[in-house]
């Protein structure tokens, strides 16, 4: 079930506003849809970076403890 839209007023630099409007015209979308897509893509990229940061942290911790394979992880967890 779609969530209700919330209207917001935002300010954009003139060049960015023109670019967003051009994208909307070219893709046959509303300006609102273009901004929504940009925000979703930005959120997805941010989440990927956060996941990568967490993954790298735990990968380093595993290597520090000599856990380099799934089998080594299973042995470590049984301790």
N, C-alpha and C positions, 0 to 999 in steps of 0.2 A: 504494500500500500504506500503510495507516494506521500512524502511529508509535505506539509504546507510550506509554501514559499514565504520568505521574510524579505521585505523590501528594505534595501539599504542604499544610502547615497555614498558614492565614493568619488574621489578625485584622482585623475590620471594626468600625467604629463601629456601635453598636446600630441606629441608624436606617437606615444603609446596608445592614446585614444584613437587616433587616425588608423593606426595599424590594426587595432582590435575591430574597428568598424569595417575595415577592408576585408579582414578575415571573415567576418560575419557575412558580408555581401558575397564574397567568393564562395563560401561554403554553404550559403543559403540558410544561415542560422541567425538567431537573434543575438544581439550584443550580450544579453544576459547568458545565453547558452555558451558563448565563447569564453566569457569570464569564468563561468562555472567549470568548464572543461580545464581551463588554465589552473584554477585552484585545485581541482582534483589531481591533475598531473603533478603539481607542486607538492601536494600532500603525499602522493605515492613516492616521489623521489626522496622526500624527507624521511619517510618510513623505511625506505631501502637503505639510506645512509645510516639511520639509527640501528637497523638490524645488522648491517655490516659491522658497525662499531662494537655491538654486543658480541657478535660472532667472533670477531678478531680478538676481543678480550678473553673469551673463554678458550679460544684456540691457543693463545699464548699460555694461559694457565695450564691447559692440558699438556702442552709441550714441556713446560717447566717440571711437570710431574712424570714425564716420560710416557705419557699416554698419546701414542701416535696412530693406533689402529682401533677398530671396533673391539677386537679381542682384548686388547690392552685396556680399553675402557671397561669392559665387562669384568676383567680381573680387578681393576682398581675399585669398582663399585662394590665388589663382594667383600672387600677388606673390612 
